[in-house]
Amino acid sequence: MQGLYGGEGKAADRGVHIPLPLSQLSQREGISYSVVCVQQTWEFHESWLHWSDFLKEEQLKYSKRYHYRVRWSIPTCRKPIPQATACIYFIVEISNIKPPTLPIEVSFILESNRLIHRPGQCRFREKWLKDIIESKMILMENITF
């Protein structure tokens, strides 16, 4: 069985597999695949917490796209409610014309960036999340209410 991101058992996908035909993928299962991607293929410190939200479903001429947001934060004992979060936006695209045995197309975009990343083609860097949160904290320090 091919992995979620293509290829047969590549180190990049680490055994992330689709257990059902693509036509049966639901919004909730798309969130699950986003979380599986995060948990099984990305390296990050255990202090990071993340949660996922379904944003929208988009019907295109030859495919269907599911849009998700995964929010990241590092709560601490002193500050259990994070002052800032970093978001990664996932797009899970399912082709209407390709055979259902082909892998699902998955891409993600970091908050405040335009570069589209594809799992397996680039290595996730925890620093990206830290940079987003740090820039938000600097901005909030400079704004007086």
Backbone as CSV, one residue per row, in Angstrom:
resi,resn,N_x,N_y,N_z,CA_x,CA_y,CA_z,C_x,C_y,C_z
1,MET,0.850,-1.180,0.000,0.000,0.000,0.000,0.892,1.239,0.000
2,GLN,0.529,2.229,-0.785,1.316,3.446,-0.844,1.007,4.342,0.340
3,GLY,2.003,5.146,0.714,1.828,6.064,1.824,0.975,7.257,1.438
4,LEU,0.618,8.020,2.430,-0.229,9.195,2.236,0.410,10.201,1.301
5,TYR,1.721,10.270,1.286,2.412,11.288,0.501,3.108,10.713,-0.704
6,GLY,2.781,9.545,-1.097,3.383,8.936,-2.263,4.568,8.078,-1.872
7,GLY,4.949,7.201,-2.764,6.109,6.369,-2.508,5.746,5.137,-1.700
8,GLU,6.633,4.198,-1.708,6.408,2.940,-1.018,7.366,2.841,0.149
9,GLY,6.914,3.164,1.349,7.723,3.005,2.534,8.906,3.941,2.631
10,LYS,8.839,5.123,2.063,9.930,6.090,2.174,10.083,6.531,3.619
11,ALA,11.267,6.987,3.970,11.483,7.508,5.317,10.608,8.732,5.553
12,ALA,10.301,9.483,4.490,9.515,10.706,4.627,8.091,10.423,5.068
13,ASP,7.532,9.283,4.643,6.137,9.048,5.032,6.026,8.129,6.249
14,ARG,7.069,7.417,6.598,7.133,6.585,7.801,5.876,5.770,8.044
15,GLY,5.338,5.167,7.008,4.222,4.268,7.200,2.872,4.928,7.362
16,VAL,2.704,6.171,6.925,1.395,6.813,6.982,0.591,6.278,5.797
17,HIS,-0.480,5.564,6.072,-1.228,4.915,4.998,-2.694,5.302,5.034
18,ILE,-3.332,5.171,3.875,-4.752,5.460,3.747,-5.499,4.140,3.831
19,PRO,-6.306,3.934,4.863,-6.964,2.654,5.033,-8.278,2.497,4.262
20,LEU,-8.685,3.479,3.477,-9.952,3.393,2.772,-9.838,4.056,1.409
21,PRO,-10.771,3.763,0.492,-10.721,4.396,-0.823,-10.832,5.915,-0.704
22,LEU,-10.156,6.613,-1.625,-10.131,8.072,-1.591,-11.511,8.683,-1.669
23,SER,-12.412,8.054,-2.391,-13.751,8.612,-2.552,-14.514,8.654,-1.230
24,GLN,-14.075,7.879,-0.234,-14.776,7.830,1.038,-14.150,8.722,2.098
25,LEU,-13.142,9.522,1.736,-12.493,10.389,2.716,-13.482,11.454,3.179
26,SER,-13.625,11.595,4.473,-14.532,12.596,5.025,-13.723,13.735,5.628
27,GLN,-14.418,14.781,6.040,-13.754,15.928,6.665,-12.994,15.492,7.911
28,ARG,-13.614,14.689,8.730,-12.985,14.242,9.985,-11.748,13.394,9.685
29,GLU,-11.823,12.518,8.695,-10.673,11.682,8.359,-9.541,12.520,7.779
30,GLY,-9.879,13.585,7.066,-8.856,14.491,6.560,-8.094,15.140,7.697
31,ILE,-8.811,15.519,8.757,-8.146,16.056,9.948,-7.232,14.989,10.530
32,SER,-7.701,13.763,10.587,-6.887,12.675,11.120,-5.604,12.523,10.325
33,TYR,-5.689,12.619,9.001,-4.495,12.476,8.177,-3.530,13.633,8.407
34,SER,-4.065,14.837,8.611,-3.197,15.976,8.918,-2.463,15.734,10.227
35,VAL,-3.184,15.240,11.229,-2.574,14.977,12.526,-1.574,13.830,12.422
36,VAL,-1.894,12.797,11.650,-0.964,11.688,11.458,0.315,12.192,10.808
37,CYS,0.168,13.068,9.838,1.339,13.667,9.189,2.208,14.346,10.228
38,VAL,1.580,15.145,11.069,2.299,15.895,12.092,2.976,14.946,13.080
39,GLN,2.251,13.952,13.556,2.780,13.086,14.600,3.812,12.092,14.097
40,GLN,3.660,11.587,12.893,4.540,10.518,12.435,5.681,10.970,11.541
41,THR,5.563,12.101,10.912,6.603,12.464,9.948,7.393,13.701,10.340
42,TRP,6.928,14.471,11.304,7.636,15.685,11.691,8.304,15.496,13.033
43,GLU,9.461,16.094,13.174,10.182,16.039,14.437,9.999,17.368,15.154
44,PHE,9.467,17.313,16.382,9.286,18.513,17.186,9.337,18.107,18.655
45,HIS,9.655,19.049,19.501,9.773,18.773,20.933,8.411,18.428,21.512
46,GLU,8.405,17.588,22.534,7.147,17.128,23.130,6.358,18.224,23.832
47,SER,6.973,19.371,24.093,6.253,20.466,24.758,5.258,21.158,23.823
48,TRP,5.399,20.975,22.513,4.465,21.570,21.562,3.142,20.827,21.613
49,LEU,2.053,21.587,21.647,0.716,21.013,21.522,0.106,21.532,20.231
50,HIS,-0.759,20.734,19.626,-1.416,21.166,18.386,-2.845,20.656,18.366
51,TRP,-3.688,21.387,17.666,-5.071,20.971,17.461,-5.484,21.376,16.061
52,SER,-6.428,20.632,15.519,-6.824,20.801,14.118,-8.261,21.269,13.996
53,ASP,-8.489,22.061,12.951,-9.839,22.539,12.629,-10.091,22.327,11.138
54,PHE,-11.289,21.872,10.820,-11.713,21.827,9.417,-12.146,23.234,9.030
55,LEU,-11.660,23.742,7.891,-12.021,25.088,7.454,-13.081,25.081,6.360
56,LYS,-12.818,24.338,5.289,-13.801,24.314,4.207,-13.521,23.175,3.247
57,GLU,-14.539,22.881,2.447,-14.438,21.909,1.371,-14.592,22.684,0.067
58,GLU,-13.759,22.388,-0.899,-13.771,23.116,-2.163,-13.897,22.113,-3.306
59,GLN,-14.952,22.242,-4.096,-15.161,21.348,-5.230,-14.607,22.013,-6.485
60,LEU,-13.601,21.397,-7.095,-13.021,21.897,-8.341,-13.502,21.012,-9.487
61,LYS,-13.104,21.357,-10.706,-13.581,20.616,-11.864,-13.142,19.154,-11.819
62,TYR,-11.886,18.910,-11.466,-11.364,17.548,-11.493,-10.923,17.025,-10.127
63,SER,-11.215,17.747,-9.075,-10.798,17.293,-7.755,-11.619,17.969,-6.667
64,LYS,-11.433,17.475,-5.460,-12.063,18.054,-4.280,-10.948,18.354,-3.281
65,ARG,-11.011,19.540,-2.677,-10.002,19.938,-1.705,-10.643,20.122,-0.337
66,TYR,-9.950,19.627,0.671,-10.327,19.844,2.058,-9.258,20.734,2.681
67,HIS,-9.681,21.802,3.313,-8.755,22.759,3.929,-8.828,22.615,5.447
68,TYR,-7.655,22.530,6.082,-7.556,22.365,7.528,-6.544,23.352,8.097
69,ARG,-6.712,23.651,9.356,-5.753,24.495,10.069,-5.278,23.714,11.292
70,VAL,-3.961,23.645,11.464,-3.380,23.034,12.658,-2.695,24.160,13.423
71,ARG,-3.172,24.406,14.654,-2.612,25.466,15.502,-1.602,24.852,16.460
72,TRP,-0.518,25.577,16.675,0.573,25.119,17.527,0.800,26.105,18.659
73,SER,1.143,25.574,19.831,1.507,26.430,20.959,2.359,25.629,21.930
74,ILE,2.999,26.361,22.821,3.775,25.737,23.895,3.252,26.285,25.217
75,PRO,2.233,25.657,25.792,1.766,26.120,27.093,2.775,25.733,28.179
76,THR,2.835,26.541,29.214,3.720,26.260,30.350,2.898,26.293,31.633
77,CYS,3.508,25.902,32.728,2.808,25.953,34.021,2.454,27.389,34.389
78,ARG,3.342,28.310,34.087,3.096,29.715,34.418,2.091,30.366,33.474
79,LYS,2.100,29.939,32.223,1.183,30.498,31.223,0.511,29.350,30.470
80,PRO,-0.515,28.741,31.066,-1.171,27.607,30.400,-1.965,28.011,29.161
81,ILE,-2.370,29.270,29.098,-3.051,29.773,27.903,-2.012,30.525,27.084
82,PRO,-1.709,30.046,25.886,-0.639,30.675,25.105,-0.986,32.104,24.699
83,GLN,0.016,32.967,24.695,-0.186,34.349,24.260,-0.223,34.441,22.738
84,ALA,0.393,33.487,22.075,0.393,33.471,20.617,0.445,32.024,20.144
85,THR,-0.084,31.786,18.963,-0.037,30.466,18.346,0.516,30.605,16.943
86,ALA,0.952,29.489,16.398,1.403,29.440,15.008,0.476,28.476,14.274
87,CYS,0.083,28.838,13.062,-0.834,27.994,12.297,-0.154,27.444,11.045
88,ILE,-0.501,26.215,10.735,-0.105,25.600,9.478,-1.392,25.184,8.792
89,TYR,-1.539,25.569,7.541,-2.749,25.286,6.772,-2.482,24.116,5.825
90,PHE,-3.268,23.065,5.976,-3.140,21.884,5.130,-4.214,21.885,4.066
91,ILE,-3.854,21.396,2.903,-4.818,21.155,1.832,-4.674,19.696,1.430
92,VAL,-5.761,18.952,1.568,-5.806,17.557,1.148,-6.635,17.532,-0.121
93,GLU,-6.009,17.158,-1.236,-6.698,17.192,-2.531,-6.895,15.778,-3.052
94,ILE,-8.143,15.483,-3.419,-8.514,14.170,-3.924,-8.983,14.328,-5.362
95,SER,-8.323,13.649,-6.251,-8.658,13.729,-7.668,-9.916,12.928,-7.974
96,ASN,-10.748,13.482,-8.871,-11.941,12.776,-9.333,-11.640,11.892,-10.540
97,ILE,-10.482,12.111,-11.166,-10.183,11.393,-12.402,-9.049,10.375,-12.260
98,LYS,-8.197,10.529,-11.244,-7.105,9.582,-11.040,-7.642,8.327,-10.368
99,PRO,-6.982,7.198,-10.592,-7.422,5.965,-9.915,-7.321,6.109,-8.396
100,PRO,-8.242,5.517,-7.662,-8.240,5.655,-6.206,-7.043,4.999,-5.526
101,THR,-6.237,4.238,-6.263,-5.057,3.605,-5.674,-3.887,4.574,-5.564
102,LEU,-3.979,5.717,-6.237,-2.899,6.705,-6.168,-2.969,7.466,-4.851
103,PRO,-1.810,7.965,-4.378,-1.820,8.685,-3.092,-2.561,10.010,-3.172
104,ILE,-3.042,10.430,-2.027,-3.708,11.722,-1.905,-2.652,12.819,-1.995
105,GLU,-2.985,13.926,-2.634,-2.094,15.078,-2.696,-2.258,15.886,-1.418
106,VAL,-1.169,16.103,-0.702,-1.201,16.885,0.528,-0.168,17.994,0.416
107,SER,-0.567,19.198,0.787,0.365,20.324,0.824,0.058,21.141,2.065
108,PHE,1.016,21.965,2.466,0.778,22.830,3.612,1.488,24.150,3.438
109,ILE,0.912,25.166,4.068,1.435,26.523,4.015,1.545,27.019,5.443
110,LEU,2.661,27.608,5.767,2.839,28.190,7.093,2.162,29.545,7.145
111,GLU,1.612,29.854,8.303,1.007,31.159,8.519,2.023,32.242,8.161
112,SER,1.585,33.266,7.506,2.387,34.426,7.087,3.384,34.112,5.982
113,ASN,3.267,32.953,5.347,4.133,32.606,4.223,3.286,32.238,3.021
114,ARG,3.904,32.238,1.871,3.194,31.863,0.650,3.734,30.588,0.022
115,LEU,4.902,30.149,0.480,5.523,28.965,-0.100,4.696,27.726,0.222
116,ILE,4.385,26.948,-0.790,3.617,25.723,-0.610,4.603,24.570,-0.425
117,HIS,4.481,23.891,0.700,5.351,22.760,1.021,4.598,21.471,0.738
118,ARG,5.344,20.451,0.367,4.774,19.135,0.161,5.526,18.144,1.058
119,PRO,4.802,17.424,1.908,5.471,16.450,2.773,6.297,15.466,1.943
120,GLY,7.470,15.169,2.432,8.368,14.270,1.713,9.317,15.001,0.783
121,GLN,9.020,16.247,0.441,9.883,17.026,-0.436,10.676,18.072,0.332
122,CYS,10.276,18.347,1.548,11.020,19.280,2.395,10.927,18.775,3.832
123,ARG,11.891,19.154,4.625,11.911,18.714,6.021,11.302,19.790,6.901
124,PHE,10.363,19.385,7.742,9.727,20.318,8.655,10.759,20.818,9.658
125,ARG,10.697,22.112,9.961,11.614,22.710,10.922,10.809,23.354,12.054
126,GLU,11.095,22.934,13.257,10.422,23.482,14.433,10.654,24.984,14.529
127,LYS,11.777,25.441,14.020,12.126,26.868,14.036,11.068,27.715,13.315
128,TRP,10.417,27.169,12.312,9.374,27.904,11.601,8.273,28.316,12.576
129,LEU,7.860,27.407,13.428,6.807,27.702,14.404,7.287,28.738,15.413
130,LYS,8.513,28.555,15.892,9.074,29.498,16.864,9.162,30.899,16.286
131,ASP,9.565,31.007,15.018,9.676,32.320,14.366,8.324,33.016,14.262
132,ILE,7.282,32.271,13.928,5.940,32.851,13.820,5.480,33.368,15.179
133,ILE,5.639,32.555,16.211,5.213,32.961,17.556,6.037,34.143,18.043
134,GLU,7.340,34.107,17.805,8.206,35.215,18.226,7.823,36.520,17.542
135,SER,7.533,36.474,16.261,7.141,37.707,15.554,5.812,38.250,16.087
136,LYS,4.885,37.377,16.457,3.617,37.827,17.050,3.854,38.464,18.415
137,MET,4.729,37.873,19.196,5.022,38.415,20.528,5.667,39.796,20.415
138,ILE,6.582,39.967,19.474,7.225,41.270,19.266,6.188,42.308,18.841
139,LEU,5.299,41.923,17.953,4.240,42.828,17.505,3.340,43.241,18.663
140,MET,2.952,42.277,19.503,2.068,42.585,20.631,2.746,43.494,21.657
141,GLU,4.044,43.363,21.819,4.781,44.228,22.751,4.780,45.682,22.275
142,ASN,4.755,45.870,20.966,4.833,47.211,20.396,3.482,47.890,20.237
143,ILE,2.403,47.186,20.502,1.066,47.753,20.385,0.543,48.078,21.787
144,THR,0.098,49.300,21.965,-0.506,49.666,23.241,-2.007,49.787,23.055
145,PHE,-2.736,49.244,23.999,-4.202,49.258,23.915,-4.776,50.318,24.800
